[in-house]
Amino acid sequence: MSPDLYSLAGMAAMAAIAGVIGLRLVRDESALRRKRVLAEKH
């Protein structure tokens, strides 16, 4: 494999990891917001 393919694979892996982390953060954020809204209603 040429260095270009290595760097492309690395960038793809980093993007995939960042996407997973981002999705998890968004999910946690929405869960926290839902809990806060429920707490305000009570």
Full PDB file with SEQRES, HELIX, SHEET, SSBOND, CRYST1, ORIGX, SCALE, CONECT and MASTER records, all heavy atoms in Angstrom:
SEQRES   1 A   42  MET SER PRO ASP LEU TYR SER LEU ALA GLY MET ALA ALA          
SEQRES   2 A   42  MET ALA ALA ILE ALA GLY VAL ILE GLY LEU ARG LEU VAL          
SEQRES   3 A   42  ARG ASP GLU SER ALA LEU ARG ARG LYS ARG VAL LEU ALA          
SEQRES   4 A   42  GLU LYS HIS                                                  
HELIX    1 AA1 PRO A    3  LYS A   41  1                                  39    
CRYST1    1.000    1.000    1.000  90.00  90.00  90.00 P 1           1          
ORIGX1      1.000000  0.000000  0.000000        0.00000                         
ORIGX2      0.000000  1.000000  0.000000        0.00000                         
ORIGX3      0.000000  0.000000  1.000000        0.00000                         
SCALE1      1.000000  0.000000  0.000000        0.00000                         
SCALE2      0.000000  1.000000  0.000000        0.00000                         
SCALE3      0.000000  0.000000  1.000000        0.00000                         
ATOM      1  N   MET A   1       0.844  -1.198   0.000  1.00  0.00           N  
ATOM      2  CA  MET A   1       0.000   0.000   0.000  1.00  0.00           C  
ATOM      3  C   MET A   1       0.877   1.245   0.000  1.00  0.00           C  
ATOM      4  O   MET A   1       1.894   1.280   0.655  1.00  0.00           O  
ATOM      5  CB  MET A   1      -0.895   0.024   1.250  1.00  0.00           C  
ATOM      6  CG  MET A   1      -2.221  -0.722   1.010  1.00  0.00           C  
ATOM      7  SD  MET A   1      -3.292  -0.932   2.441  1.00  0.00           S  
ATOM      8  CE  MET A   1      -3.141   0.596   3.307  1.00  0.00           C  
ATOM      9  N   SER A   2       0.445   2.251  -0.712  1.00  0.00           N  
ATOM     10  CA  SER A   2       1.216   3.485  -0.744  1.00  0.00           C  
ATOM     11  C   SER A   2       0.875   4.347   0.470  1.00  0.00           C  
ATOM     12  O   SER A   2      -0.165   4.152   1.095  1.00  0.00           O  
ATOM     13  CB  SER A   2       0.893   4.254  -2.027  1.00  0.00           C  
ATOM     14  OG  SER A   2      -0.419   4.780  -1.937  1.00  0.00           O  
ATOM     15  N   PRO A   3       1.739   5.283   0.832  1.00  0.00           N  
ATOM     16  CA  PRO A   3       1.468   6.156   1.984  1.00  0.00           C  
ATOM     17  C   PRO A   3       0.132   6.879   1.864  1.00  0.00           C  
ATOM     18  O   PRO A   3      -0.526   7.147   2.855  1.00  0.00           O  
ATOM     19  CB  PRO A   3       2.634   7.136   1.970  1.00  0.00           C  
ATOM     20  CG  PRO A   3       3.725   6.394   1.280  1.00  0.00           C  
ATOM     21  CD  PRO A   3       3.042   5.520   0.262  1.00  0.00           C  
ATOM     22  N   ASP A   4      -0.270   7.201   0.611  1.00  0.00           N  
ATOM     23  CA  ASP A   4      -1.540   7.909   0.437  1.00  0.00           C  
ATOM     24  C   ASP A   4      -2.697   7.050   0.922  1.00  0.00           C  
ATOM     25  O   ASP A   4      -3.619   7.532   1.571  1.00  0.00           O  
ATOM     26  CB  ASP A   4      -1.744   8.272  -1.025  1.00  0.00           C  
ATOM     27  CG  ASP A   4      -0.884   9.465  -1.438  1.00  0.00           C  
ATOM     28  OD1 ASP A   4      -0.311  10.104  -0.550  1.00  0.00           O  
ATOM     29  OD2 ASP A   4      -0.798   9.727  -2.644  1.00  0.00           O  
ATOM     30  N   LEU A   5      -2.654   5.751   0.601  1.00  0.00           N  
ATOM     31  CA  LEU A   5      -3.729   4.863   1.052  1.00  0.00           C  
ATOM     32  C   LEU A   5      -3.712   4.739   2.566  1.00  0.00           C  
ATOM     33  O   LEU A   5      -4.765   4.656   3.197  1.00  0.00           O  
ATOM     34  CB  LEU A   5      -3.579   3.483   0.400  1.00  0.00           C  
ATOM     35  CG  LEU A   5      -4.008   3.427  -1.073  1.00  0.00           C  
ATOM     36  CD1 LEU A   5      -3.789   2.035  -1.635  1.00  0.00           C  
ATOM     37  CD2 LEU A   5      -5.474   3.826  -1.212  1.00  0.00           C  
ATOM     38  N   TYR A   6      -2.512   4.719   3.143  1.00  0.00           N  
ATOM     39  CA  TYR A   6      -2.416   4.649   4.605  1.00  0.00           C  
ATOM     40  C   TYR A   6      -3.071   5.878   5.237  1.00  0.00           C  
ATOM     41  O   TYR A   6      -3.841   5.765   6.191  1.00  0.00           O  
ATOM     42  CB  TYR A   6      -0.952   4.573   5.046  1.00  0.00           C  
ATOM     43  CG  TYR A   6      -0.390   3.176   5.038  1.00  0.00           C  
ATOM     44  CD1 TYR A   6       0.735   2.869   4.281  1.00  0.00           C  
ATOM     45  CD2 TYR A   6      -0.989   2.165   5.791  1.00  0.00           C  
ATOM     46  CE1 TYR A   6       1.252   1.588   4.266  1.00  0.00           C  
ATOM     47  CE2 TYR A   6      -0.480   0.881   5.791  1.00  0.00           C  
ATOM     48  CZ  TYR A   6       0.643   0.590   5.024  1.00  0.00           C  
ATOM     49  OH  TYR A   6       1.146  -0.678   5.015  1.00  0.00           O  
ATOM     50  N   SER A   7      -2.768   7.065   4.705  1.00  0.00           N  
ATOM     51  CA  SER A   7      -3.321   8.285   5.297  1.00  0.00           C  
ATOM     52  C   SER A   7      -4.834   8.338   5.071  1.00  0.00           C  
ATOM     53  O   SER A   7      -5.576   8.788   5.940  1.00  0.00           O  
ATOM     54  CB  SER A   7      -2.639   9.526   4.718  1.00  0.00           C  
ATOM     55  OG  SER A   7      -2.795   9.561   3.317  1.00  0.00           O  
ATOM     56  N   LEU A   8      -5.292   7.856   3.906  1.00  0.00           N  
ATOM     57  CA  LEU A   8      -6.735   7.833   3.653  1.00  0.00           C  
ATOM     58  C   LEU A   8      -7.423   6.895   4.636  1.00  0.00           C  
ATOM     59  O   LEU A   8      -8.473   7.218   5.198  1.00  0.00           O  
ATOM     60  CB  LEU A   8      -7.018   7.383   2.216  1.00  0.00           C  
ATOM     61  CG  LEU A   8      -6.897   8.464   1.150  1.00  0.00           C  
ATOM     62  CD1 LEU A   8      -7.109   7.862  -0.229  1.00  0.00           C  
ATOM     63  CD2 LEU A   8      -7.889   9.584   1.395  1.00  0.00           C  
ATOM     64  N   ALA A   9      -6.822   5.731   4.868  1.00  0.00           N  
ATOM     65  CA  ALA A   9      -7.407   4.773   5.812  1.00  0.00           C  
ATOM     66  C   ALA A   9      -7.425   5.373   7.213  1.00  0.00           C  
ATOM     67  O   ALA A   9      -8.397   5.215   7.955  1.00  0.00           O  
ATOM     68  CB  ALA A   9      -6.607   3.473   5.792  1.00  0.00           C  
ATOM     69  N   GLY A  10      -6.363   6.076   7.579  1.00  0.00           N  
ATOM     70  CA  GLY A  10      -6.302   6.701   8.894  1.00  0.00           C  
ATOM     71  C   GLY A  10      -7.374   7.765   9.049  1.00  0.00           C  
ATOM     72  O   GLY A  10      -8.040   7.840  10.083  1.00  0.00           O  
ATOM     73  N   MET A  11      -7.552   8.579   8.019  1.00  0.00           N  
ATOM     74  CA  MET A  11      -8.570   9.617   8.091  1.00  0.00           C  
ATOM     75  C   MET A  11      -9.960   9.002   8.163  1.00  0.00           C  
ATOM     76  O   MET A  11     -10.824   9.484   8.898  1.00  0.00           O  
ATOM     77  CB  MET A  11      -8.465  10.545   6.871  1.00  0.00           C  
ATOM     78  CG  MET A  11      -7.229  11.428   6.935  1.00  0.00           C  
ATOM     79  SD  MET A  11      -7.329  12.872   5.851  1.00  0.00           S  
ATOM     80  CE  MET A  11      -7.831  12.148   4.296  1.00  0.00           C  
ATOM     81  N   ALA A  12     -10.183   7.927   7.420  1.00  0.00           N  
ATOM     82  CA  ALA A  12     -11.486   7.257   7.452  1.00  0.00           C  
ATOM     83  C   ALA A  12     -11.753   6.694   8.843  1.00  0.00           C  
ATOM     84  O   ALA A  12     -12.860   6.804   9.361  1.00  0.00           O  
ATOM     85  CB  ALA A  12     -11.528   6.149   6.403  1.00  0.00           C  
ATOM     86  N   ALA A  13     -10.727   6.100   9.457  1.00  0.00           N  
ATOM     87  CA  ALA A  13     -10.889   5.540  10.797  1.00  0.00           C  
ATOM     88  C   ALA A  13     -11.180   6.657  11.802  1.00  0.00           C  
ATOM     89  O   ALA A  13     -12.057   6.521  12.650  1.00  0.00           O  
ATOM     90  CB  ALA A  13      -9.628   4.776  11.206  1.00  0.00           C  
ATOM     91  N   MET A  14     -10.451   7.773  11.686  1.00  0.00           N  
ATOM     92  CA  MET A  14     -10.672   8.886  12.608  1.00  0.00           C  
ATOM     93  C   MET A  14     -12.086   9.443  12.437  1.00  0.00           C  
ATOM     94  O   MET A  14     -12.760   9.755  13.415  1.00  0.00           O  
ATOM     95  CB  MET A  14      -9.659  10.011  12.321  1.00  0.00           C  
ATOM     96  CG  MET A  14      -8.229   9.601  12.597  1.00  0.00           C  
ATOM     97  SD  MET A  14      -7.619  10.213  14.164  1.00  0.00           S  
ATOM     98  CE  MET A  14      -7.665  11.973  13.897  1.00  0.00           C  
ATOM     99  N   ALA A  15     -12.546   9.548  11.182  1.00  0.00           N  
ATOM    100  CA  ALA A  15     -13.889  10.067  10.926  1.00  0.00           C  
ATOM    101  C   ALA A  15     -14.938   9.128  11.513  1.00  0.00           C  
ATOM    102  O   ALA A  15     -15.921   9.575  12.096  1.00  0.00           O  
ATOM    103  CB  ALA A  15     -14.100  10.235   9.421  1.00  0.00           C  
ATOM    104  N   ALA A  16     -14.721   7.816  11.376  1.00  0.00           N  
ATOM    105  CA  ALA A  16     -15.673   6.844  11.917  1.00  0.00           C  
ATOM    106  C   ALA A  16     -15.731   6.946  13.437  1.00  0.00           C  
ATOM    107  O   ALA A  16     -16.808   6.974  14.025  1.00  0.00           O  
ATOM    108  CB  ALA A  16     -15.276   5.438  11.483  1.00  0.00           C  
ATOM    109  N   ILE A  17     -14.555   7.049  14.062  1.00  0.00           N  
ATOM    110  CA  ILE A  17     -14.510   7.152  15.527  1.00  0.00           C  
ATOM    111  C   ILE A  17     -15.175   8.453  15.977  1.00  0.00           C  
ATOM    112  O   ILE A  17     -15.965   8.466  16.922  1.00  0.00           O  
ATOM    113  CB  ILE A  17     -13.048   7.078  16.016  1.00  0.00           C  
ATOM    114  CG1 ILE A  17     -12.500   5.664  15.759  1.00  0.00           C  
ATOM    115  CG2 ILE A  17     -12.952   7.439  17.490  1.00  0.00           C  
ATOM    116  CD1 ILE A  17     -11.010   5.549  15.979  1.00  0.00           C  
ATOM    117  N   ALA A  18     -14.871   9.551  15.285  1.00  0.00           N  
ATOM    118  CA  ALA A  18     -15.475  10.835  15.646  1.00  0.00           C  
ATOM    119  C   ALA A  18     -16.987  10.774  15.490  1.00  0.00           C  
ATOM    120  O   ALA A  18     -17.722  11.328  16.305  1.00  0.00           O  
ATOM    121  CB  ALA A  18     -14.887  11.941  14.767  1.00  0.00           C  
ATOM    122  N   GLY A  19     -17.462  10.084  14.448  1.00  0.00           N  
ATOM    123  CA  GLY A  19     -18.903   9.956  14.238  1.00  0.00           C  
ATOM    124  C   GLY A  19     -19.562   9.191  15.370  1.00  0.00           C  
ATOM    125  O   GLY A  19     -20.615   9.576  15.865  1.00  0.00           O  
ATOM    126  N   VAL A  20     -18.922   8.098  15.788  1.00  0.00           N  
ATOM    127  CA  VAL A  20     -19.484   7.295  16.883  1.00  0.00           C  
ATOM    128  C   VAL A  20     -19.528   8.110  18.168  1.00  0.00           C  
ATOM    129  O   VAL A  20     -20.535   8.132  18.875  1.00  0.00           O  
ATOM    130  CB  VAL A  20     -18.651   6.005  17.082  1.00  0.00           C  
ATOM    131  CG1 VAL A  20     -19.051   5.304  18.385  1.00  0.00           C  
ATOM    132  CG2 VAL A  20     -18.848   5.063  15.894  1.00  0.00           C  
ATOM    133  N   ILE A  21     -18.432   8.822  18.461  1.00  0.00           N  
ATOM    134  CA  ILE A  21     -18.389   9.636  19.674  1.00  0.00           C  
ATOM    135  C   ILE A  21     -19.432  10.750  19.594  1.00  0.00           C  
ATOM    136  O   ILE A  21     -20.145  11.020  20.565  1.00  0.00           O  
ATOM    137  CB  ILE A  21     -16.975  10.222  19.868  1.00  0.00           C  
ATOM    138  CG1 ILE A  21     -15.995   9.092  20.191  1.00  0.00           C  
ATOM    139  CG2 ILE A  21     -16.974  11.281  20.971  1.00  0.00           C  
ATOM    140  CD1 ILE A  21     -14.550   9.550  20.250  1.00  0.00           C  
ATOM    141  N   GLY A  22     -19.549  11.368  18.427  1.00  0.00           N  
ATOM    142  CA  GLY A  22     -20.529  12.438  18.249  1.00  0.00           C  
ATOM    143  C   GLY A  22     -21.943  11.934  18.456  1.00  0.00           C  
ATOM    144  O   GLY A  22     -22.751  12.587  19.116  1.00  0.00           O  
ATOM    145  N   LEU A  23     -22.257  10.771  17.894  1.00  0.00           N  
ATOM    146  CA  LEU A  23     -23.597  10.209  18.059  1.00  0.00           C  
ATOM    147  C   LEU A  23     -23.883   9.933  19.524  1.00  0.00           C  
ATOM    148  O   LEU A  23     -24.977  10.199  20.021  1.00  0.00           O  
ATOM    149  CB  LEU A  23     -23.728   8.907  17.254  1.00  0.00           C  
ATOM    150  CG  LEU A  23     -23.977   9.081  15.760  1.00  0.00           C  
ATOM    151  CD1 LEU A  23     -23.979   7.728  15.073  1.00  0.00           C  
ATOM    152  CD2 LEU A  23     -25.296   9.789  15.511  1.00  0.00           C  
ATOM    153  N   ARG A  24     -22.881   9.400  20.219  1.00  0.00           N  
ATOM    154  CA  ARG A  24     -23.070   9.086  21.641  1.00  0.00           C  
ATOM    155  C   ARG A  24     -23.316  10.368  22.439  1.00  0.00           C  
ATOM    156  O   ARG A  24     -24.169  10.410  23.320  1.00  0.00           O  
ATOM    157  CB  ARG A  24     -21.836   8.355  22.173  1.00  0.00           C  
ATOM    158  CG  ARG A  24     -22.061   7.738  23.543  1.00  0.00           C  
ATOM    159  CD  ARG A  24     -20.931   6.813  23.898  1.00  0.00           C  
ATOM    160  NE  ARG A  24     -20.859   5.679  22.992  1.00  0.00           N  
ATOM    161  CZ  ARG A  24     -19.766   4.947  22.791  1.00  0.00           C  
ATOM    162  NH1 ARG A  24     -18.654   5.246  23.423  1.00  0.00           N  
ATOM    163  NH2 ARG A  24     -19.783   3.941  21.967  1.00  0.00           N  
ATOM    164  N   LEU A  25     -22.567  11.436  22.108  1.00  0.00           N  
ATOM    165  CA  LEU A  25     -22.755  12.705  22.820  1.00  0.00           C  
ATOM    166  C   LEU A  25     -24.140  13.271  22.558  1.00  0.00           C  
ATOM    167  O   LEU A  25     -24.809  13.759  23.468  1.00  0.00           O  
ATOM    168  CB  LEU A  25     -21.686  13.717  22.377  1.00  0.00           C  
ATOM    169  CG  LEU A  25     -20.285  13.472  22.938  1.00  0.00           C  
ATOM    170  CD1 LEU A  25     -19.306  14.468  22.335  1.00  0.00           C  
ATOM    171  CD2 LEU A  25     -20.286  13.585  24.446  1.00  0.00           C  
ATOM    172  N   VAL A  26     -24.584  13.194  21.307  1.00  0.00           N  
ATOM    173  CA  VAL A  26     -25.914  13.711  20.969  1.00  0.00           C  
ATOM    174  C   VAL A  26     -26.981  12.919  21.709  1.00  0.00           C  
ATOM    175  O   VAL A  26     -27.938  13.479  22.238  1.00  0.00           O  
ATOM    176  CB  VAL A  26     -26.142  13.638  19.445  1.00  0.00           C  
ATOM    177  CG1 VAL A  26     -27.615  13.866  19.112  1.00  0.00           C  
ATOM    178  CG2 VAL A  26     -25.262  14.665  18.740  1.00  0.00           C  
ATOM    179  N   ARG A  27     -26.798  11.598  21.759  1.00  0.00           N  
ATOM    180  CA  ARG A  27     -27.793  10.756  22.440  1.00  0.00           C  
ATOM    181  C   ARG A  27     -27.821  11.091  23.937  1.00  0.00           C  
ATOM    182  O   ARG A  27     -28.890  11.206  24.528  1.00  0.00           O  
ATOM    183  CB  ARG A  27     -27.447   9.279  22.225  1.00  0.00           C  
ATOM    184  CG  ARG A  27     -28.646   8.376  22.419  1.00  0.00           C  
ATOM    185  CD  ARG A  27     -28.286   6.925  22.134  1.00  0.00           C  
ATOM    186  NE  ARG A  27     -27.746   6.753  20.796  1.00  0.00           N  
ATOM    187  CZ  ARG A  27     -26.659   6.031  20.516  1.00  0.00           C  
ATOM    188  NH1 ARG A  27     -26.003   5.431  21.477  1.00  0.00           N  
ATOM    189  NH2 ARG A  27     -26.261   5.916  19.275  1.00  0.00           N  
ATOM    190  N   ASP A  28     -26.638  11.256  24.549  1.00  0.00           N  
ATOM    191  CA  ASP A  28     -26.581  11.605  25.966  1.00  0.00           C  
ATOM    192  C   ASP A  28     -27.232  12.969  26.201  1.00  0.00           C  
ATOM    193  O   ASP A  28     -27.960  13.160  27.172  1.00  0.00           O  
ATOM    194  CB  ASP A  28     -25.130  11.644  26.455  1.00  0.00           C  
ATOM    195  CG  ASP A  28     -24.534  10.247  26.538  1.00  0.00           C  
ATOM    196  OD1 ASP A  28     -25.304   9.274  26.419  1.00  0.00           O  
ATOM    197  OD2 ASP A  28     -23.319  10.139  26.719  1.00  0.00           O  
ATOM    198  N   GLU A  29     -26.966  13.910  25.314  1.00  0.00           N  
ATOM    199  CA  GLU A  29     -27.518  15.257  25.457  1.00  0.00           C  
ATOM    200  C   GLU A  29     -29.037  15.216  25.404  1.00  0.00           C  
ATOM    201  O   GLU A  29     -29.719  15.821  26.229  1.00  0.00           O  
ATOM    202  CB  GLU A  29     -26.978  16.144  24.328  1.00  0.00           C  
ATOM    203  CG  GLU A  29     -27.461  17.575  24.396  1.00  0.00           C  
ATOM    204  CD  GLU A  29     -26.736  18.372  25.463  1.00  0.00           C  
ATOM    205  OE1 GLU A  29     -25.643  17.956  25.875  1.00  0.00           O  
ATOM    206  OE2 GLU A  29     -27.289  19.409  25.869  1.00  0.00           O  
ATOM    207  N   SER A  30     -29.604  14.472  24.463  1.00  0.00           N  
ATOM    208  CA  SER A  30     -31.059  14.410  24.353  1.00  0.00           C  
ATOM    209  C   SER A  30     -31.653  13.695  25.560  1.00  0.00           C  
ATOM    210  O   SER A  30     -32.727  14.063  26.041  1.00  0.00           O  
ATOM    211  CB  SER A  30     -31.466  13.712  23.053  1.00  0.00           C  
ATOM    212  OG  SER A  30     -31.007  12.387  23.044  1.00  0.00           O  
ATOM    213  N   ALA A  31     -30.965  12.687  26.076  1.00  0.00           N  
ATOM    214  CA  ALA A  31     -31.459  11.970  27.253  1.00  0.00           C  
ATOM    215  C   ALA A  31     -31.458  12.904  28.462  1.00  0.00           C  
ATOM    216  O   ALA A  31     -32.417  12.931  29.235  1.00  0.00           O  
ATOM    217  CB  ALA A  31     -30.596  10.742  27.527  1.00  0.00           C  
ATOM    218  N   LEU A  32     -30.393  13.688  28.612  1.00  0.00           N  
ATOM    219  CA  LEU A  32     -30.327  14.629  29.732  1.00  0.00           C  
ATOM    220  C   LEU A  32     -31.426  15.682  29.617  1.00  0.00           C  
ATOM    221  O   LEU A  32     -32.073  16.030  30.601  1.00  0.00           O  
ATOM    222  CB  LEU A  32     -28.963  15.329  29.749  1.00  0.00           C  
ATOM    223  CG  LEU A  32     -27.803  14.499  30.308  1.00  0.00           C  
ATOM    224  CD1 LEU A  32     -26.495  15.247  30.127  1.00  0.00           C  
ATOM    225  CD2 LEU A  32     -28.029  14.188  31.777  1.00  0.00           C  
ATOM    226  N   ARG A  33     -31.645  16.172  28.395  1.00  0.00           N  
ATOM    227  CA  ARG A  33     -32.666  17.200  28.198  1.00  0.00           C  
ATOM    228  C   ARG A  33     -34.045  16.631  28.526  1.00  0.00           C  
ATOM    229  O   ARG A  33     -34.873  17.280  29.147  1.00  0.00           O  
ATOM    230  CB  ARG A  33     -32.615  17.697  26.744  1.00  0.00           C  
ATOM    231  CG  ARG A  33     -33.380  18.987  26.549  1.00  0.00           C  
ATOM    232  CD  ARG A  33     -33.112  19.568  25.166  1.00  0.00           C  
ATOM    233  NE  ARG A  33     -31.729  19.975  25.033  1.00  0.00           N  
ATOM    234  CZ  ARG A  33     -30.976  19.757  23.941  1.00  0.00           C  
ATOM    235  NH1 ARG A  33     -31.469  19.120  22.920  1.00  0.00           N  
ATOM    236  NH2 ARG A  33     -29.731  20.172  23.895  1.00  0.00           N  
ATOM    237  N   ARG A  34     -34.285  15.367  28.113  1.00  0.00           N  
ATOM    238  CA  ARG A  34     -35.579  14.740  28.381  1.00  0.00           C  
ATOM    239  C   ARG A  34     -35.789  14.608  29.899  1.00  0.00           C  
ATOM    240  O   ARG A  34     -36.863  14.887  30.409  1.00  0.00           O  
ATOM    241  CB  ARG A  34     -35.632  13.357  27.716  1.00  0.00           C  
ATOM    242  CG  ARG A  34     -37.049  12.858  27.511  1.00  0.00           C  
ATOM    243  CD  ARG A  34     -37.054  11.560  26.718  1.00  0.00           C  
ATOM    244  NE  ARG A  34     -36.354  11.698  25.444  1.00  0.00           N  
ATOM    245  CZ  ARG A  34     -35.369  10.878  25.035  1.00  0.00           C  
ATOM    246  NH1 ARG A  34     -34.981   9.886  25.788  1.00  0.00           N  
ATOM    247  NH2 ARG A  34     -34.804  11.066  23.870  1.00  0.00           N  
ATOM    248  N   LYS A  35     -34.722  14.202  30.608  1.00  0.00           N  
ATOM    249  CA  LYS A  35     -34.837  14.083  32.069  1.00  0.00           C  
ATOM    250  C   LYS A  35     -35.130  15.441  32.693  1.00  0.00           C  
ATOM    251  O   LYS A  35     -35.939  15.554  33.603  1.00  0.00           O  
ATOM    252  CB  LYS A  35     -33.525  13.542  32.659  1.00  0.00           C  
ATOM    253  CG  LYS A  35     -33.356  12.054  32.484  1.00  0.00           C  
ATOM    254  CD  LYS A  35     -32.049  11.610  33.119  1.00  0.00           C  
ATOM    255  CE  LYS A  35     -31.744  10.157  32.794  1.00  0.00           C  
ATOM    256  NZ  LYS A  35     -30.392   9.786  33.198  1.00  0.00           N  
ATOM    257  N   ARG A  36     -34.474  16.491  32.188  1.00  0.00           N  
ATOM    258  CA  ARG A  36     -34.665  17.822  32.746  1.00  0.00           C  
ATOM    259  C   ARG A  36     -36.103  18.289  32.518  1.00  0.00           C  
ATOM    260  O   ARG A  36     -36.748  18.846  33.398  1.00  0.00           O  
ATOM    261  CB  ARG A  36     -33.685  18.799  32.066  1.00  0.00           C  
ATOM    262  CG  ARG A  36     -33.421  20.036  32.884  1.00  0.00           C  
ATOM    263  CD  ARG A  36     -32.307  20.859  32.254  1.00  0.00           C  
ATOM    264  NE  ARG A  36     -31.033  20.140  32.239  1.00  0.00           N  
ATOM    265  CZ  ARG A  36     -30.164  20.183  31.218  1.00  0.00           C  
ATOM    266  NH1 ARG A  36     -30.423  20.891  30.150  1.00  0.00           N  
ATOM    267  NH2 ARG A  36     -29.032  19.519  31.283  1.00  0.00           N  
ATOM    268  N   VAL A  37     -36.632  18.027  31.320  1.00  0.00           N  
ATOM    269  CA  VAL A  37     -38.017  18.438  31.012  1.00  0.00           C  
ATOM    270  C   VAL A  37     -38.980  17.688  31.914  1.00  0.00           C  
ATOM    271  O   VAL A  37     -39.928  18.269  32.454  1.00  0.00           O  
ATOM    272  CB  VAL A  37     -38.326  18.164  29.531  1.00  0.00           C  
ATOM    273  CG1 VAL A  37     -39.822  18.273  29.256  1.00  0.00           C  
ATOM    274  CG2 VAL A  37     -37.553  19.144  28.644  1.00  0.00           C  
ATOM    275  N   LEU A  38     -38.748  16.393  32.109  1.00  0.00           N  
ATOM    276  CA  LEU A  38     -39.624  15.609  32.991  1.00  0.00           C  
ATOM    277  C   LEU A  38     -39.547  16.134  34.420  1.00  0.00           C  
ATOM    278  O   LEU A  38     -40.557  16.203  35.109  1.00  0.00           O  
ATOM    279  CB  LEU A  38     -39.223  14.135  32.951  1.00  0.00           C  
ATOM    280  CG  LEU A  38     -39.619  13.397  31.667  1.00  0.00           C  
ATOM    281  CD1 LEU A  38     -39.030  11.986  31.685  1.00  0.00           C  
ATOM    282  CD2 LEU A  38     -41.126  13.324  31.535  1.00  0.00           C  
ATOM    283  N   ALA A  39     -38.345  16.518  34.862  1.00  0.00           N  
ATOM    284  CA  ALA A  39     -38.167  17.019  36.224  1.00  0.00           C  
ATOM    285  C   ALA A  39     -38.907  18.354  36.385  1.00  0.00           C  
ATOM    286  O   ALA A  39     -39.474  18.632  37.435  1.00  0.00           O  
ATOM    287  CB  ALA A  39     -36.682  17.184  36.524  1.00  0.00           C  
ATOM    288  N   GLU A  40     -38.893  19.191  35.343  1.00  0.00           N  
ATOM    289  CA  GLU A  40     -39.578  20.491  35.437  1.00  0.00           C  
ATOM    290  C   GLU A  40     -41.087  20.324  35.501  1.00  0.00           C  
ATOM    291  O   GLU A  40     -41.770  21.104  36.143  1.00  0.00           O  
ATOM    292  CB  GLU A  40     -39.195  21.361  34.235  1.00  0.00           C  
ATOM    293  CG  GLU A  40     -37.783  21.926  34.348  1.00  0.00           C  
ATOM    294  CD  GLU A  40     -37.412  22.710  33.106  1.00  0.00           C  
ATOM    295  OE1 GLU A  40     -38.261  22.882  32.231  1.00  0.00           O  
ATOM    296  OE2 GLU A  40     -36.253  23.147  33.027  1.00  0.00           O  
ATOM    297  N   LYS A  41     -41.610  19.295  34.836  1.00  0.00           N  
ATOM    298  CA  LYS A  41     -43.071  19.087  34.834  1.00  0.00           C  
ATOM    299  C   LYS A  41     -43.564  18.683  36.210  1.00  0.00           C  
ATOM    300  O   LYS A  41     -44.667  19.021  36.597  1.00  0.00           O  
ATOM    301  CB  LYS A  41     -43.440  18.011  33.807  1.00  0.00           C  
ATOM    302  CG  LYS A  41     -43.406  18.506  32.376  1.00  0.00           C  
ATOM    303  CD  LYS A  41     -43.851  17.428  31.415  1.00  0.00           C  
ATOM    304  CE  LYS A  41     -43.767  17.907  29.975  1.00  0.00           C  
ATOM    305  NZ  LYS A  41     -44.067  16.824  29.034  1.00  0.00           N  
ATOM    306  N   HIS A  42     -42.741  17.947  36.971  1.00  0.00           N  
ATOM    307  CA  HIS A  42     -43.206  17.449  38.271  1.00  0.00           C  
ATOM    308  C   HIS A  42     -43.107  18.523  39.352  1.00  0.00           C  
ATOM    309  O   HIS A  42     -42.359  19.419  39.285  1.00  0.00           O  
ATOM    310  CB  HIS A  42     -42.391  16.230  38.691  1.00  0.00           C  
ATOM    311  CG  HIS A  42     -42.714  15.039  37.843  1.00  0.00           C  
ATOM    312  ND1 HIS A  42     -43.946  14.457  37.798  1.00  0.00           N  
ATOM    313  CD2 HIS A  42     -41.954  14.347  36.976  1.00  0.00           C  
ATOM    314  CE1 HIS A  42     -43.928  13.442  36.958  1.00  0.00           C  
ATOM    315  NE2 HIS A  42     -42.724  13.357  36.430  1.00  0.00           N  
TER     316      HIS A  42                                                      
MASTER        0    0    0    1    0    0    0    6  315    1    0    4          
END                                                                             
